[in-house]
Amino acid sequence: MPTTGPDATAALAALIARADALLARVEATFPPIAVDPDWKHIMAARWRKRSGRGWLQAVAHPHLIRSSDLVAVDAQKQIIDRNTRQFVAGAPANNVLLTGARGTGKSSLVKAMLAKYAAKGLRLIEVDKEDLSDLPDITDRLVGLPQQFIIFCDDLTFDAGEAGYKALKVMLDGSITSGAQNVLIYATSNRRHLLPEYFLENLETKHVGDEVHPGESVEEKISLSERFGLWVSFYPFTQDDYLAAVRGWLGHFGVKPASGARDDELRTRDALQWALQRGSRSGRVAWQFARDVAGAEATTSRRR
C-alpha cells in the first residue's frame, strides 16, 4: 500500500470505511443503552440481559391480582401482607421465601401485594435465576430512590455450583456492604431449601450423644434458605379448597352462579373432572377451569 500521495489517502479512506462498517455490525448485536423506567409511572419491570449488557425493561401492563381472589391461603396472606405493609411504611421487614405445592398461589400472592401497595410506592422487579449474579448491579440502580422495590425470583431452584446460588446467598446476608433499605427479595420455590436433596446426604449425619448433627452437604443447602427472614409454606388444596377457588374465579370472570341444585351438581362434577385430568387440585387449576367455562359461555352467547 502506498505511504504517501493520493493513492495512500484513498486507501486510508477505504480502510476507515471498512472499519466503520465493521463497528456498525458489531454494535448492532448489542442492545441499546436503555434508560431506567420512570418509577413514578411504572410499577413493574423485568431485568433483561443480552450480549453481557443488562437493563430494566418496563412492564406496561403487569398481571395484577386482587388479594381477595386468592382462597385457602388466608394464613399465608396475612404473613405476606404484614411484612409488605411494614416494608412500604419504611419499617424493618424481611426477605421472604414462599415454598410448597405448585399452583397454590405463591406467585399470585406476590402480584397481589403489588396491586395492593403500588399506590403507596411499592414496585416489583422480576429477575430470572440465570441473572441473579447481576443482583448487585440491579440494587445499585435502586439505592436512594423514594420507592420500595421487591426483587421477585419466581420458581427458584438451583443445582450445586450455580453462580446465581452464591450471588443470592451474598445478597441476602453476607456482603461487606450494607443492604439497600428500599429493596427486599421475594422468592418462590417448590423446594424448601432451593437445592435438590439426595438420600446419600443422610449418611453424613452424625450423632453426638442424643443430638443429631446434619452433614456439611445438608448444612450448605440449609444455609441459603435460612437467610430468608420469613419462610411461608403452601400446602396442597383439599377438595373443598379447590371448589371454593373454582367458585371464586367463576365470579371473577363474571360467570353467573348455577341456577339450581342440578346445575350446581353438574358444574361441581365438571370442576372435579377437570382437576382429575390434570392430576392436581390447586388454585391454578381452578383458575384454568373458570377461564374455560367463562370462554365457553361467552362464545355461546355471541352465537345467539
VEXTIFI-413564 format. One record per residue (C-alpha): residue in one letter; x negated, y negated, z; residue number from 1. Coordinates in Angstrom, 1 decimal. Example, Ala and Ser with C-alpha at 12.3 -4.5 7.8 and 13.67 -1.06 7.14 Angstrom:
! VEXTIFI-413564
+--------+--------+--------+--------+-----+
: residu :     px :     py :     pz : num :
+--------+--------+--------+--------+-----+
:      A :  -12.3 :    4.5 :    7.8 :   1 :
:      S :  -13.7 :    1.1 :    7.1 :   2 :
+--------+--------+--------+--------+-----+
! end
This chain:
! VEXTIFI-413564
+--------+--------+--------+--------+-----+
: residu :     px :     py :     pz : num :
+--------+--------+--------+--------+-----+
:      M :    0.0 :    0.0 :    0.0 :   1 :
:      P :   -1.4 :   -3.5 :   -0.9 :   2 :
:      T :   -2.5 :   -5.5 :    2.1 :   3 :
:      T :   -2.1 :   -8.9 :    0.5 :   4 :
:      G :   -0.1 :  -10.7 :   -2.2 :   5 :
:      P :    3.5 :  -10.4 :   -3.5 :   6 :
:      D :    3.4 :   -6.6 :   -3.6 :   7 :
:      A :    2.4 :   -6.4 :    0.1 :   8 :
:      T :    5.3 :   -8.8 :    1.0 :   9 :
:      A :    7.8 :   -6.8 :   -0.9 :  10 :
:      A :    6.6 :   -3.5 :    0.7 :  11 :
:      L :    6.8 :   -5.0 :    4.2 :  12 :
:      A :   10.3 :   -6.3 :    3.5 :  13 :
:      A :   11.4 :   -2.8 :    2.3 :  14 :
:      L :    9.8 :   -1.2 :    5.4 :  15 :
:      I :   11.7 :   -3.7 :    7.7 :  16 :
:      A :   14.9 :   -3.0 :    5.8 :  17 :
:      R :   14.5 :    0.8 :    6.3 :  18 :
:      A :   13.7 :    0.3 :   10.0 :  19 :
:      D :   16.8 :   -1.9 :   10.4 :  20 :
:      A :   19.0 :    0.8 :    8.7 :  21 :
:      L :   17.5 :    3.5 :   10.9 :  22 :
:      L :   18.1 :    1.4 :   14.1 :  23 :
:      A :   21.7 :    0.8 :   13.0 :  24 :
:      R :   22.3 :    4.5 :   12.6 :  25 :
:      V :   20.8 :    5.3 :   16.0 :  26 :
:      E :   22.8 :    2.5 :   17.7 :  27 :
:      A :   26.0 :    3.9 :   16.1 :  28 :
:      T :   25.5 :    7.1 :   18.2 :  29 :
:      F :   25.7 :    5.1 :   21.4 :  30 :
:      P :   29.0 :    3.9 :   22.9 :  31 :
:      P :   29.4 :    0.1 :   23.0 :  32 :
:      I :   28.4 :   -1.6 :   26.2 :  33 :
:      A :   31.8 :   -1.8 :   27.9 :  34 :
:      V :   32.9 :   -4.4 :   30.4 :  35 :
:      D :   34.2 :   -3.1 :   33.7 :  36 :
:      P :   38.0 :   -3.1 :   34.0 :  37 :
:      D :   39.8 :   -6.2 :   35.3 :  38 :
:      W :   40.8 :   -4.6 :   38.6 :  39 :
:      K :   43.4 :   -7.4 :   39.2 :  40 :
:      H :   45.5 :   -5.9 :   36.5 :  41 :
:      I :   44.1 :   -2.3 :   36.1 :  42 :
:      M :   44.9 :    0.2 :   38.8 :  43 :
:      A :   43.1 :    3.3 :   37.4 :  44 :
:      A :   40.1 :    4.2 :   35.3 :  45 :
:      R :   38.0 :    7.2 :   34.2 :  46 :
:      W :   34.3 :    7.4 :   34.3 :  47 :
:      R :   33.1 :    8.3 :   30.7 :  48 :
:      K :   29.7 :    9.2 :   29.5 :  49 :
:      R :   28.1 :    9.6 :   26.1 :  50 :
:      S :   24.5 :    9.7 :   25.0 :  51 :
:      G :   23.4 :    9.1 :   28.5 :  52 :
:      R :   25.4 :    5.9 :   28.9 :  53 :
:      G :   28.3 :    5.7 :   31.4 :  54 :
:      W :   31.2 :    3.3 :   31.6 :  55 :
:      L :   34.5 :    2.8 :   33.3 :  56 :
:      Q :   37.4 :    3.3 :   30.9 :  57 :
:      A :   40.6 :    1.6 :   32.0 :  58 :
:      V :   43.8 :    3.7 :   32.1 :  59 :
:      A :   46.5 :    1.5 :   30.8 :  60 :
:      H :   49.4 :    3.8 :   31.8 :  61 :
:      P :   48.4 :    6.0 :   34.8 :  62 :
:      H :   50.5 :    9.0 :   35.8 :  63 :
:      L :   52.3 :    7.7 :   38.9 :  64 :
:      I :   54.3 :   10.0 :   41.1 :  65 :
:      R :   56.6 :    9.0 :   44.0 :  66 :
:      S :   55.7 :   10.5 :   47.3 :  67 :
:      S :   59.4 :   11.3 :   47.8 :  68 :
:      D :   59.4 :   13.6 :   44.8 :  69 :
:      L :   57.0 :   16.0 :   46.5 :  70 :
:      V :   58.6 :   18.6 :   48.7 :  71 :
:      A :   57.4 :   21.3 :   51.1 :  72 :
:      V :   54.2 :   19.3 :   51.8 :  73 :
:      D :   55.5 :   16.9 :   54.4 :  74 :
:      A :   52.7 :   17.5 :   56.9 :  75 :
:      Q :   50.1 :   17.1 :   54.3 :  76 :
:      K :   51.8 :   14.0 :   53.0 :  77 :
:      Q :   51.7 :   12.4 :   56.4 :  78 :
:      I :   48.0 :   13.0 :   56.9 :  79 :
:      I :   47.0 :   11.7 :   53.5 :  80 :
:      D :   49.3 :    8.7 :   53.8 :  81 :
:      R :   48.0 :    7.7 :   57.2 :  82 :
:      N :   44.4 :    7.9 :   56.0 :  83 :
:      T :   45.1 :    5.9 :   52.9 :  84 :
:      R :   47.1 :    3.3 :   54.8 :  85 :
:      Q :   44.1 :    2.8 :   57.1 :  86 :
:      F :   41.7 :    2.5 :   54.2 :  87 :
:      V :   43.9 :   -0.1 :   52.4 :  88 :
:      A :   44.1 :   -2.1 :   55.6 :  89 :
:      G :   40.3 :   -2.2 :   55.9 :  90 :
:      A :   40.2 :    0.1 :   58.9 :  91 :
:      P :   38.0 :    3.2 :   59.2 :  92 :
:      A :   39.1 :    6.1 :   57.0 :  93 :
:      N :   37.8 :    9.5 :   55.9 :  94 :
:      N :   36.8 :   11.2 :   52.7 :  95 :
:      V :   39.4 :   13.9 :   52.0 :  96 :
:      L :   39.2 :   17.4 :   50.7 :  97 :
:      L :   42.5 :   18.9 :   49.7 :  98 :
:      T :   42.4 :   22.7 :   49.2 :  99 :
:      G :   44.7 :   25.6 :   48.8 : 100 :
:      A :   47.1 :   27.2 :   46.4 : 101 :
:      R :   47.4 :   26.0 :   42.9 : 102 :
:      G :   50.3 :   23.9 :   41.8 : 103 :
:      T :   51.3 :   22.9 :   45.3 : 104 :
:      G :   50.9 :   19.1 :   44.9 : 105 :
:      K :   47.2 :   18.4 :   45.8 : 106 :
:      S :   46.5 :   16.2 :   42.8 : 107 :
:      S :   50.1 :   14.8 :   42.7 : 108 :
:      L :   49.7 :   13.6 :   46.3 : 109 :
:      V :   46.6 :   11.6 :   45.4 : 110 :
:      K :   48.5 :   10.0 :   42.5 : 111 :
:      A :   51.4 :    9.3 :   44.8 : 112 :
:      M :   49.1 :    7.3 :   47.0 : 113 :
:      L :   48.1 :    5.1 :   44.1 : 114 :
:      A :   51.7 :    4.5 :   43.2 : 115 :
:      K :   52.5 :    3.5 :   46.8 : 116 :
:      Y :   49.5 :    1.3 :   47.6 : 117 :
:      A :   48.4 :   -0.1 :   44.3 : 118 :
:      A :   50.2 :   -3.4 :   45.1 : 119 :
:      K :   48.0 :   -3.6 :   48.2 : 120 :
:      G :   44.8 :   -3.3 :   46.4 : 121 :
:      L :   44.2 :    0.5 :   46.0 : 122 :
:      R :   42.5 :    1.6 :   42.8 : 123 :
:      L :   41.7 :    5.1 :   41.5 : 124 :
:      I :   38.7 :    6.2 :   39.5 : 125 :
:      E :   38.7 :    9.8 :   38.2 : 126 :
:      V :   35.2 :   11.4 :   37.8 : 127 :
:      D :   34.6 :   14.8 :   36.3 : 128 :
:      K :   32.4 :   17.3 :   38.0 : 129 :
:      E :   29.8 :   17.1 :   35.3 : 130 :
:      D :   29.4 :   13.3 :   36.0 : 131 :
:      L :   29.1 :   13.5 :   39.8 : 132 :
:      S :   25.4 :   12.7 :   39.6 : 133 :
:      D :   26.4 :    9.2 :   38.5 : 134 :
:      L :   28.2 :    8.5 :   41.8 : 135 :
:      P :   25.6 :    6.1 :   43.0 : 136 :
:      D :   25.9 :    4.1 :   39.7 : 137 :
:      I :   29.7 :    4.0 :   40.0 : 138 :
:      T :   29.6 :    2.9 :   43.6 : 139 :
:      D :   27.1 :    0.1 :   42.8 : 140 :
:      R :   29.7 :   -1.4 :   40.5 : 141 :
:      L :   32.4 :   -1.4 :   43.2 : 142 :
:      V :   30.5 :   -2.8 :   46.2 : 143 :
:      G :   31.7 :   -6.2 :   47.2 : 144 :
:      L :   34.9 :   -6.1 :   45.2 : 145 :
:      P :   38.1 :   -7.0 :   47.1 : 146 :
:      Q :   40.0 :   -3.8 :   46.1 : 147 :
:      Q :   39.7 :   -0.4 :   47.8 : 148 :
:      F :   38.7 :    2.4 :   45.5 : 149 :
:      I :   39.4 :    6.2 :   45.7 : 150 :
:      I :   37.0 :    8.2 :   43.6 : 151 :
:      F :   39.1 :   11.2 :   42.6 : 152 :
:      C :   37.5 :   14.5 :   41.8 : 153 :
:      D :   40.1 :   17.0 :   40.7 : 154 :
:      D :   39.9 :   20.8 :   40.7 : 155 :
:      L :   36.4 :   20.7 :   42.1 : 156 :
:      T :   34.3 :   23.9 :   42.3 : 157 :
:      F :   30.6 :   24.4 :   41.9 : 158 :
:      D :   28.1 :   27.1 :   41.0 : 159 :
:      A :   25.0 :   27.4 :   43.0 : 160 :
:      G :   22.3 :   24.9 :   42.0 : 161 :
:      E :   24.5 :   22.5 :   40.1 : 162 :
:      A :   23.3 :   18.9 :   40.1 : 163 :
:      G :   26.7 :   17.5 :   41.0 : 164 :
:      Y :   26.8 :   19.5 :   44.1 : 165 :
:      K :   23.8 :   17.8 :   45.6 : 166 :
:      A :   24.8 :   14.4 :   44.4 : 167 :
:      L :   28.2 :   14.7 :   46.1 : 168 :
:      K :   26.6 :   16.0 :   49.2 : 169 :
:      V :   24.3 :   13.0 :   49.5 : 170 :
:      M :   27.1 :   10.6 :   48.6 : 171 :
:      L :   29.4 :   11.9 :   51.3 : 172 :
:      D :   26.8 :   11.8 :   54.1 : 173 :
:      G :   23.1 :   11.8 :   53.6 : 174 :
:      S :   21.9 :    8.8 :   51.7 : 175 :
:      I :   19.5 :    6.4 :   53.4 : 176 :
:      T :   21.8 :    3.6 :   52.2 : 177 :
:      S :   25.0 :    2.8 :   54.0 : 178 :
:      G :   28.1 :    3.8 :   52.1 : 179 :
:      A :   30.3 :    1.3 :   50.4 : 180 :
:      Q :   33.1 :    0.3 :   52.8 : 181 :
:      N :   35.6 :    0.0 :   50.0 : 182 :
:      V :   35.0 :    3.4 :   48.4 : 183 :
:      L :   36.3 :    6.9 :   49.5 : 184 :
:      I :   36.2 :   10.2 :   47.8 : 185 :
:      Y :   39.4 :   12.4 :   47.5 : 186 :
:      A :   38.7 :   15.8 :   46.0 : 187 :
:      T :   40.9 :   18.8 :   45.3 : 188 :
:      S :   39.9 :   22.4 :   45.1 : 189 :
:      N :   41.2 :   25.9 :   45.2 : 190 :
:      R :   38.2 :   26.9 :   47.3 : 191 :
:      R :   37.8 :   25.8 :   50.9 : 192 :
:      H :   34.0 :   25.5 :   50.6 : 193 :
:      L :   33.9 :   24.5 :   46.9 : 194 :
:      L :   31.5 :   27.3 :   46.1 : 195 :
:      P :   32.0 :   30.9 :   45.2 : 196 :
:      E :   31.7 :   33.3 :   48.2 : 197 :
:      Y :   30.2 :   36.7 :   47.9 : 198 :
:      F :   30.6 :   39.8 :   50.1 : 199 :
:      L :   26.8 :   40.2 :   50.3 : 200 :
:      E :   26.6 :   36.9 :   52.2 : 201 :
:      N :   28.4 :   38.5 :   55.1 : 202 :
:      L :   25.3 :   40.8 :   55.6 : 203 :
:      E :   23.3 :   37.7 :   56.5 : 204 :
:      T :   25.5 :   37.2 :   59.6 : 205 :
:      K :   23.6 :   37.5 :   62.9 : 206 :
:      H :   24.9 :   38.5 :   66.3 : 207 :
:      V :   23.3 :   36.7 :   69.2 : 208 :
:      G :   25.0 :   38.1 :   72.3 : 209 :
:      D :   28.7 :   37.6 :   71.9 : 210 :
:      E :   28.2 :   34.9 :   69.3 : 211 :
:      V :   28.4 :   35.2 :   65.6 : 212 :
:      H :   26.0 :   33.0 :   63.5 : 213 :
:      P :   26.6 :   32.8 :   59.7 : 214 :
:      G :   23.6 :   33.3 :   57.4 : 215 :
:      E :   21.8 :   30.5 :   55.5 : 216 :
:      S :   23.9 :   31.0 :   52.3 : 217 :
:      V :   27.2 :   30.5 :   54.2 : 218 :
:      E :   25.8 :   27.6 :   56.1 : 219 :
:      E :   24.8 :   25.9 :   52.9 : 220 :
:      K :   28.3 :   26.3 :   51.5 : 221 :
:      I :   30.0 :   25.1 :   54.6 : 222 :
:      S :   27.7 :   22.0 :   54.8 : 223 :
:      L :   29.3 :   20.3 :   51.8 : 224 :
:      S :   32.9 :   20.7 :   52.8 : 225 :
:      E :   32.1 :   19.7 :   56.4 : 226 :
:      R :   31.0 :   16.3 :   55.1 : 227 :
:      F :   34.6 :   15.5 :   54.3 : 228 :
:      G :   36.2 :   13.9 :   57.3 : 229 :
:      L :   39.6 :   15.4 :   56.5 : 230 :
:      W :   40.5 :   18.9 :   55.4 : 231 :
:      V :   44.1 :   19.2 :   54.2 : 232 :
:      S :   45.3 :   22.7 :   53.4 : 233 :
:      F :   48.1 :   23.6 :   51.0 : 234 :
:      Y :   50.0 :   26.9 :   51.1 : 235 :
:      P :   52.0 :   28.9 :   48.6 : 236 :
:      F :   55.6 :   28.0 :   48.3 : 237 :
:      T :   58.4 :   30.1 :   49.8 : 238 :
:      Q :   61.4 :   30.8 :   47.6 : 239 :
:      D :   63.3 :   28.1 :   49.5 : 240 :
:      D :   60.5 :   25.6 :   49.0 : 241 :
:      Y :   60.4 :   26.4 :   45.3 : 242 :
:      L :   64.2 :   26.0 :   44.8 : 243 :
:      A :   64.1 :   22.7 :   46.8 : 244 :
:      A :   61.4 :   21.5 :   44.4 : 245 :
:      V :   63.5 :   22.5 :   41.4 : 246 :
:      R :   66.4 :   20.5 :   42.7 : 247 :
:      G :   64.2 :   17.5 :   43.4 : 248 :
:      W :   62.7 :   17.5 :   39.9 : 249 :
:      L :   66.0 :   18.1 :   38.2 : 250 :
:      G :   67.3 :   15.0 :   39.9 : 251 :
:      H :   64.1 :   13.1 :   38.9 : 252 :
:      F :   64.7 :   13.9 :   35.3 : 253 :
:      G :   68.4 :   12.9 :   35.5 : 254 :
:      V :   69.9 :   16.4 :   35.3 : 255 :
:      K :   73.3 :   16.4 :   36.9 : 256 :
:      P :   73.9 :   18.9 :   39.7 : 257 :
:      A :   75.7 :   22.2 :   38.9 : 258 :
:      S :   79.4 :   21.7 :   38.5 : 259 :
:      G :   80.4 :   24.7 :   40.6 : 260 :
:      A :   79.2 :   27.7 :   42.5 : 261 :
:      R :   78.9 :   29.8 :   39.4 : 262 :
:      D :   76.8 :   27.2 :   37.5 : 263 :
:      D :   74.6 :   26.8 :   40.6 : 264 :
:      E :   74.1 :   30.5 :   40.8 : 265 :
:      L :   73.1 :   30.7 :   37.1 : 266 :
:      R :   70.7 :   27.8 :   37.5 : 267 :
:      T :   69.1 :   29.4 :   40.6 : 268 :
:      R :   68.7 :   32.6 :   38.7 : 269 :
:      D :   67.1 :   30.9 :   35.7 : 270 :
:      A :   64.7 :   29.0 :   38.0 : 271 :
:      L :   63.6 :   32.2 :   39.8 : 272 :
:      Q :   63.2 :   34.0 :   36.5 : 273 :
:      W :   61.1 :   31.1 :   35.2 : 274 :
:      A :   58.8 :   31.4 :   38.2 : 275 :
:      L :   58.7 :   35.2 :   37.9 : 276 :
:      Q :   57.5 :   35.0 :   34.3 : 277 :
:      R :   54.6 :   32.7 :   35.4 : 278 :
:      G :   53.7 :   34.8 :   38.5 : 279 :
:      S :   53.9 :   31.8 :   40.8 : 280 :
:      R :   56.3 :   29.7 :   42.8 : 281 :
:      S :   54.9 :   26.2 :   43.1 : 282 :
:      G :   55.8 :   22.6 :   42.7 : 283 :
:      R :   54.1 :   22.6 :   39.3 : 284 :
:      V :   56.2 :   25.5 :   38.1 : 285 :
:      A :   59.3 :   23.8 :   39.4 : 286 :
:      W :   58.4 :   20.6 :   37.5 : 287 :
:      Q :   57.9 :   22.6 :   34.3 : 288 :
:      F :   61.3 :   24.3 :   34.7 : 289 :
:      A :   63.0 :   21.0 :   35.3 : 290 :
:      R :   61.4 :   19.5 :   32.2 : 291 :
:      D :   62.6 :   22.4 :   30.2 : 292 :
:      V :   66.2 :   22.1 :   31.5 : 293 :
:      A :   66.2 :   18.3 :   31.0 : 294 :
:      G :   64.8 :   18.6 :   27.5 : 295 :
:      A :   67.4 :   21.2 :   26.5 : 296 :
:      E :   70.3 :   19.2 :   27.8 : 297 :
:      A :   69.0 :   16.0 :   26.1 : 298 :
:      T :   68.7 :   17.9 :   22.8 : 299 :
:      T :   72.2 :   19.4 :   23.2 : 300 :
:      S :   73.8 :   16.0 :   23.9 : 301 :
:      R :   72.2 :   14.5 :   20.8 : 302 :
:      R :   73.7 :   17.2 :   18.5 : 303 :
:      R :   77.2 :   16.5 :   19.7 : 304 :
+--------+--------+--------+--------+-----+
! end
